[in-house]
Amino acid sequence: MKITLLLHNAYAIGGTVRTTFNLAAALADRHDVEIVSMLRHREVPRFTVDPRVRLVPLVDTRVGSEDMADPLFGEPAQDFPLAEKRHHQYSRLVDVRAAEFLRTSDADVLIGTRPGINVYLARFGPRRALRIAQEHLRHDAHSKRLRAELARHYRTLDALVTTTDADAAVYGARMPLPGVRVLAVPNIVPAPAGPPSEGTAKVIAAAGRLVRGKRFDLLIEAFSAVSAKHPDWRLRIHGGGTERARLQELIDGLGLGERAELTGPRSPIEAEFAKASIVASASDAESFGMTLVEAMRCGVPVVSTDCPLGPAEIIHDGTDGLLVPRGDGRALSGALLRLIEDPQLRHTMAEAALESSHRYDPEPIAERYALLFQELRSTRGRRARQRTLGRARARARRLVRRALRR
């Protein structure tokens, strides 16, 4: 079977890129797999591509490329949704190349990995292929305008895959998609190359984009209370972003300059987590929570806010990590102190975290996709009838509403 995964930019750094590469490698054990990148801005990808997986870029945005001289490169995209936040990075040339590729594709399965690309897939993907939309962002992270456009196009697809059961339930309730299989399949998080954490370093680690929603400010404030009791512990925050200067000011203002550090981006992040004894997340929202699983794979217990939607599906509270209320700095510092002051509990949770993390091994996730492909092929006729019935019911509701307005 030939499987094609469609990415925004396979040459960039990001969670979706990493998880797509992981899935492609896992599927390549059984199938012919290629990754199609809408954009290419550098010579080679930042993440390693499995040698069995072909990488096909559609539009080269490197300075001096032939594509940049194409008149269509300077025209705004028309097919890529205007409400999608990446619209400004797309051009009419990407529209044309994506449509041409999809219309002539011989893939048996086509998988999109972001909303705008899923719209391309719905509009131009061959109907004989299984067409699957992945959603790596929460339903509620999309604007109302974008959700309305996605609903129109997603209704024509075979399946919609989210990363959490909670988000799948939200889509099922708020975006009726008759004939479309809506389900959750978590991301693959392979075992790290190095050994797990020894759990003895007096280090709390955190990682992610330095943006407001990640609430690193709350984590720094919580660590200030921890540091007052345990001045020998350190906080290391790995990542880059627009909030760096503000966070550094907060660190300096709290007198934590010698104890809290913004290290900048680190890849692979597992090497840094293995140097820590606790990993913390204070996010207001997480679509999945890759860093939580990456920490657990390193044998490190996680303290996380119980934010929508991923942490509660990843962490078994009190067993392999601790969950605290969102936005509660006191609860966050209390959970950190609990693990700091009870080394045996920390060790027990670390072992449990490492064991629990095998849920995200490549093999079981690839098997779930294999079962999905089989199910979608066997239910095509039934789902087509459901789709037709759904359209008829929607048309009838519109007619009733018009009649009532008269």
N, C-alpha and C positions, 0 to 999 in steps of 0.2 A: 504494500500500500504506500502511496506517495502522500506525504503530509507537508503542507506549506504553512509556516507561521509568519504573520505579517507584523512588522515592528515599525515604530516611528523612526528611530535612529539606532541601529545596532552598534554604532561606533561611539555612542555616548556612555556615560556612567548613570546608572539608575536601577532601582529595584526591578522594574518591569523587564529591562534588558537582561539583568542577571537571571531572573526566574525563567525567562523565555529560553535563554541559552541552556539552562539546566533541564528544562522540559525537552528541548530538542535533542539533547544528548541522551536522555532516558528513552525517548521514542526511537532513536536511531538504533537501539539494540534489536528492534523488530522491523523497522520501516525505513523507507527512503525519505529523508527529511531535508528540507531547505528552509532557510530564514530569508525573507525578503524585507529589506530595509528601505523605507520610503526615501530616506535621506542618507547622505554620507558626507561627513565633514573632515575626515582624516584618513590616512592611508590604511591603518589597521585598527581593528576594534580594541578597546581598552580591556575587555574581558576575553578570555581564551575561548575560541570556538572549537567544539569537538571536531576533529579532522574528518569525521564521517558526515558532517553537516555542511551543505553548500550555503554560502552567503551571497545573496544577490542584491546589490544596491540598485535603486531605480534612478535617483537624481543625485548628481555629484555637486555639492555646494562648496567644494574647495576653491580657493581663489585661483583664477586662471583656467578653470575647467571649461570644457566645451558647453556643458549644460548652462553655465552662468551666462554664456553669450547668446543662448536661445531666447528669442523675444518672449516666449511664454513664461520664462523664468521670472520676468518682471511683472507679470500680471497676477492679481490675487486669485486664490483658489475659488472655484464656483461650486464644486461638488463636495468638498470638505466642509463640514458644518461651520457656519460663521460663529455660532455660540460656543464652539469647542475652543478651549483656551490656547491650543497650539495653532489655531488658524493662521496667525500672523507668520508662522514658519512655513506655511504651505503656499504653493503657487499653482498657476494653471498648468504648468509643466508636470507637477506631481500628479494632479488630477488625471492628465492625459496618460502618463506612464502607468499609473496604478490601474486605470480602466483597461488599457491595452493588455497589461500583464494578466489581469484577472480574467478577461474575456477569452484569452488564449491558453489559460492554465490547464494542464492535464492532471492536476492534483486530485486525489480522491477525497482529501479533507483539507479545508482551508480554515485557519484559525486567526482571527483578528485580536489585537491586544490593547486597543484603546478606542474610545467612542468614535472618533472621526474615521479611523481605519475600518471599524465595523460598518460604518455607513458605506464606505467604498465596497466592502464585501457584500453587503446586501444589494447594492445597486448593480454591481458589475460581475460578481462571482457567478460562475456557471451553476445552474440549478441541479445538474447531475451530481455535483460534489456535495459533501456534507459541509455546511457553512456554520461555523461556531464563533460566537462573540465571547471573548473574555472581558470581564470588567475588573480592573485592578484598583479602581476608585469606588468609593461608596456611592450608592444611589443618591443619597442626599448631598454628596459633594458636587453634583451636577446642577446647573441652573435649571429653573422651571422650563425655560425656552429650549434648552438642550434636551431635557428629558422628553418633551413633547415630540421633538424631531426623532430622537432615538426610538421612541415607541412605534412610530410609523414604519421605520426600517427594520427594527428588531423582529417585528411580526412576520417577516418573510424568511427569517433564518431558521435553522434547525435547533439550535441550542444557545442558551446564555449561561455562561459559567462565571460564578463569582468566587471569591477566595474564602468566604465565610458563610456558614449556614444562616446567620442573622441577616446578612445582606441579601442572600437568595430569598429569604422570607419577605423582605421589604420589596424587592422587585416583584415577587409574586402577588403582593397585596396592592401595590401602587401602580404597576405597569402591566396590566393584563395582556398576556401574549399567548392566545390560543394556538395550540399546535407546536409551541416552542417549549422544549425541555429546559426548565430553569433549575439549576442545581449548583452546589458548591463543591469545588475541588481545591484543596489548599495548595500553596506553592511548594515546589520541591526545594529543600534546603540540604544539600549534600553534606556529608561529614567533612570537617576541616582536615587539611593536610597534616597539621601539627598535633601534638599531644594536648589533652584537656588541661584546664587550669588546675593547679595544685591547691588552690583555695586558701593560700597562706598570705598572699600579698594584701596589704592594707590599702586596697584600691577599689573604688567604685567607678565603673565605666558607664558611659552612655554614648549613643551614636545616632546620627540623623542629620537632616538638613536643619540649619540654624534659622528656623522660621518661627513665627509666633505660635502656630498651632502645636508645635512640639513641646512647648512650655518648658524650655530649658531654664527660663527664669525661675519658675517654681522649684525646679530641681536644685538650682543653686541656692535658693533661699532655704530649702529643706536641709541641704548639706551644711549650711551655716550653723543650724542647730546641732547637727551631728558633730561638726568640727569642734564646737564648744565643749563637748564631752569627750571627744576622741580626736585630739589635734594631730595624732600621728596618721590618721587616714587621709587619703587623697581622692579627689574627684577629677576624672579625665573625660572630657567631652570631645568626641571625634566627629568632625563634619564641618562643612562650610556653608555659608549662606548670608542673607541680608541682615540678620540679627547679631552678627559677630561683635560689632562695635558696642552695641547696647549691652550685650551679655558681659563683655569684658569690663565695661563701666560698672556693672552690678557686682562682679567679682571684686573689683578694686574697692568699691564703696563699702562692701561688707568685710574688707580686710582679709580676703581669702587668696590674695595674690600668690602666696607660697604653697597653697593647698589645693586650689582648683585651677585647671588648665584647659584652655581651648586649643586642641592640638592641630586642628585642620582636618581635611579628609584623610582617611586611611583605607587602603585596600590591599589585601583582603582584611576585613574588619575582625575576622576570627583571631588573627594574630594578636590583636589588642585585647580582645575579650579574654583570651587565655592568660593574660597578665593580670587579670582582675579577679576579685573574689565575689563581687556583686555587680550586676548590671541593672541600671535603673531606667525607667521610661515614665515621663510625666505628661504624655500627650493628651490633648483634648479629644482626639479621634485618630483611629488607625484603620485603614482598609483591611490590613492583614496583621502586620507586625513582624516583618522579616527579622529585625534586630533581636526580637525576643527569642525567636527560634534559633538564630545564629548563636546567641549567648548560651542557650540550653545545650546546643550541640557541642559547645566548649566545656560543658560541665559546670556552668555558672548559674546559680539561682537568680531569678529576675524579680525585682520589685516594680510593679507597673500600676498605673491608674487603670481602673476598670472602665475604660472609655469604649464607646462604640467604634468598631464592631469586633475587632480581632482578639484582644487580650484574654477575654474570658473563655474563648475557645482554644487558646493555646496553653494558658497557665491553669493548673489545678491548684486553686488557692489553698495554701497551707501544706501542700505536698511537694510541688516542684518550684514554687515561687509564691509571691504574695501579691494580692490585689488590694488597692486602696481606692477610695472614692476620688473621682475626677476633680481636680482643682483644690484638693485638700492638702496643703503643705504640711500641716501638723501630722496627719496620718502618714504621709510619705516619709517624713523624718522618723516617725515612730517605727515604721516597718524596717527602714534601714538600720536603725539602732537595734532592733530585735535581732537581726541577722549578725550585726557586728558583735553584739554582746553575748551571743550564743553560738560559739564555733561549731558545736556538735550539730545543732539545728542546721547551720549553714552547710555543713558537710553532708548531712542526710538529704537536704533539698538539692544539693549539687548532684548527688548520685541519681536522685529521682528525675532531675531535669535532663540528664544525659540519657537515661533510659527512655523517658517520654519523648525525646526529640526524634526517635526512630520512626515516629508517625510520618515524618516528612522525608523519609528516604526516597530515592528516585523510583525504586521498583514498585512499591505499592501505589504511588501516584500515577505512574505510567500504566499500571494495570487498571486503575479507575478510568483513565481515558480510553483504554482499549475496550472496556465494557460499555462506555458511553458510545463509542463509534458503532459497536455491534447493535446496541439498543436503537440508535437513531436510524440505522439502515433497516432494521426489522419493523420499525413503527412508522415508516414514511407514509404509507397509505392512510393509516388512522389519523396521523397528525395533520395530513392534508385536509381530511374531512373536518377535523376540529377547527382548522384555520378558516375553511369555507363557512362553517356554521358560525364562527365568531364574527366574521365580516357581515353575515346576514343579520345577526343580532344587533351589531353596532349600527347598521343601516336602519333597522327598525326603530331603534332608540332615537336616532336622529330625526326620523320622520315623526315620531310621537312628540318630541320636543318642539318641532316646528308647528305641529298642529295645535299644541297647547298655547303657543305664543300668539296664535291668530285670534 
